[in-house]
Amino acid sequence: MWAMAMKEFRQMRRDRRTLAMMIVQPVLLLVVFGYAASFDVDQVKTVVVGPRAGQVAAALPQRLDVVQVSSSHGRQDAVDALRDGEAVVAVVTADAGQPQVLVDGADLFSARSVVTELRGRPELPAPEVLFNPGLKTSAIMVPGLMGVVLVFVGTIATALGVVRERQSGTLEQLAVMPFRPRDVLGGKLLPYLGVAVVDLAVIVAVGVLLFDVPFAGSPLVFALGALLFLFVTVGTGVLISTVSETQGQAIQLALLTMLPQILLSGLIFPLQAMAAGVRWIGYLLPLTYFVQVARGVMVRGAPFDALLFPLGMLAVLGLAVFGLSIVRFRRDLAPAGPRRDADSADQAQVEATTSRAGAR
Amino acid sequence: MSRPVWGCSGLAVRYGATVALEDVTFEVPAGTVAAVVGGDGAGKTTLLRALAGTVRSAAGSVRRPDERRLGYVSAGPGVWGDLTVDENLVFAGRAYGLGPDQLKRRVAGLLERTGLAWARDRLAGRLSGGERQKLAFAMAVAHEPDLLILDEPTTGVDPVSRAELWRLLAGAAAAGAAVVLSTTYLDEAERAATVLVLDRGRSLLAGTPDEVLAATPGLVVEAPARPEGIPSWRRGARWRAWSPGGSTPPGARPVAIDLEDAVIVAQLREDQRWAA
């Protein structure tokens, strides 16, 4: 048995990536996720509108962080502010009587904390929860979980598909065939994108029909967000495949990119509740922006222009990740000397002469 | 019209600080089979990859046809194991731009030639080693390339399948293709029109098998027991030895050498040179 254990230790020591995953990763994850694991929202963005906005704003509880006070705006403006995600609570004042308190039910944990606080203080007005009146968890979790499913399909399936080609030795065969790298990559990814789109349609249908998740906004805006997000996840898959020799390594790396996305994207723990030291990681993750788009469109019915920022961030992340993955993938498939354009004449000879300086 | 001659001249390939090939010159005229011979790490695969254009050369030049006129069988399986024989062939044909009718005719012809017609609906991953190599060959010639490159197509293949593969290779050359293959089997290399023997990335011997044999210096002798004082090696139950000066040791007799002897002698000379 000792001989077996020694052999195993030696192999483990050589496989540095797995060793790092076994020792460094758990510590890192625990520290990062420990700071992120909080449902307690201390500050809730609030807008106050109506004739007595200034007066009421000054008297609001500490938890309500007033970001805008406008005496010229009315209830509809307040609802729009919540729909567009500018605030979670809107207080609408009138010339006389108690103000109305509107709460965005799509921001579940903030909404729950505000509702609990207001209901416990009879002197304050009863809150009216919009978009997700029952404060149902499924209504906000399912749109976010769609993103997780897309990460699974986009990142893991793509990475495995490309690495399988390398592991089985057929990538070399493809490199010799008269494909341009973009043909290989495009042709390779198209089926996965197709499956992911079908998956998306199915999970939206299941979410709406089975879990009663509302779909208040524009399917087109949702589709745009989902496509941009797929772009990022598939690009991540390709990127992972370019640094993985085996399918096992690809799965390890894919999971490594998935865990932070699930825990730091605001899908489970609200971003506002996270320590600032880890919150910034959340803002680098594509799922963060997909969750914002999916919840915005489905639950709040947010219009396109209200989601410009998360859509733009998905586009930027997509370009960065996909660009990098193409560069690396091209290097994997890199032909040697100058290869002829695929459209030029047959039978020509290629004189591939390179200088010593051109050595890779 | 003169036949095109593919190959390389003064080719050098480096992987970082490692010299994989140095000053290798090699020619393969159309209609002939050329063999690249060498042990593990000699640079065979690198040379074939450089000819195919998937490895960047550090110096020298490579003459190869357009990539659509090139066929390549890698040292790996070279086929997609989770596609059927038919699907593999169709993929290869389409990749090289064959039209539907042409593709159908070629696939039928190739299945016939390779004897794989019975397995056309079988997954390539379920074929035997020899059958898989024949499929890889068929995929590489589906578009009737001008230059066909095969990396150790017969390694790990049973003798019957090896003979069949050679029949296919000879057929491709007879049809006008220049065929280059690497092999570790010297008996096989003797069937080629030209041979290049690589050692540690350098050209050890090159020419037709007859030229290579004729260029071997000294004398090779055979003896029932190991001759003393000169470099020797086993061939079957007997010993062979190389006498650089041409003298015959007692108890030994001169023999007609084959490619295996020539390569061993060249290797011995090279080792002596490195040692010096």
Chai-1 contact restraints between the chains, C-beta under 6 A:
chainA,res_idxA,chainB,res_idxB,connection_type,confidence,min_distance_angstrom,max_distance_angstrom,comment,restraint_id
A,G169,B,S74,contact,1.0,0.0,6.0,A-B,restraint_1
A,G169,B,G76,contact,1.0,0.0,6.0,A-B,restraint_2
A,G169,B,P77,contact,1.0,0.0,6.0,A-B,restraint_3
A,T170,B,W80,contact,1.0,0.0,6.0,A-B,restraint_4
A,E172,B,S74,contact,1.0,0.0,6.0,A-B,restraint_5
A,Q173,B,S74,contact,1.0,0.0,6.0,A-B,restraint_6
A,Q173,B,G78,contact,1.0,0.0,6.0,A-B,restraint_7
A,A175,B,T54,contact,1.0,0.0,6.0,A-B,restraint_8
A,V176,B,A52,contact,1.0,0.0,6.0,A-B,restraint_9
A,V176,B,Y72,contact,1.0,0.0,6.0,A-B,restraint_10
A,M177,B,A95,contact,1.0,0.0,6.0,A-B,restraint_11
A,P178,B,E67,contact,1.0,0.0,6.0,A-B,restraint_12
A,P178,B,R68,contact,1.0,0.0,6.0,A-B,restraint_13
A,P335,B,G53,contact,1.0,0.0,6.0,A-B,restraint_14
A,A336,B,G53,contact,1.0,0.0,6.0,A-B,restraint_15
A,A336,B,V55,contact,1.0,0.0,6.0,A-B,restraint_16
A,A336,B,R56,contact,1.0,0.0,6.0,A-B,restraint_17
A,R339,B,E67,contact,1.0,0.0,6.0,A-B,restraint_18
A,R340,B,D66,contact,1.0,0.0,6.0,A-B,restraint_19
A,A348,B,D66,contact,1.0,0.0,6.0,A-B,restraint_20
A,Q349,B,R63,contact,1.0,0.0,6.0,A-B,restraint_21
A,V350,B,R64,contact,1.0,0.0,6.0,A-B,restraint_22
A,E351,B,S61,contact,1.0,0.0,6.0,A-B,restraint_23
A,A352,B,V62,contact,1.0,0.0,6.0,A-B,restraint_24
A,T353,B,S61,contact,1.0,0.0,6.0,A-B,restraint_25
A,T354,B,S57,contact,1.0,0.0,6.0,A-B,restraint_26
A,R356,B,A58,contact,1.0,0.0,6.0,A-B,restraint_27
A,R356,B,A59,contact,1.0,0.0,6.0,A-B,restraint_28
A,A359,B,R14,contact,1.0,0.0,6.0,A-B,restraint_29
A,A359,B,A58,contact,1.0,0.0,6.0,A-B,restraint_30
A,R360,B,R56,contact,1.0,0.0,6.0,A-B,restraint_31
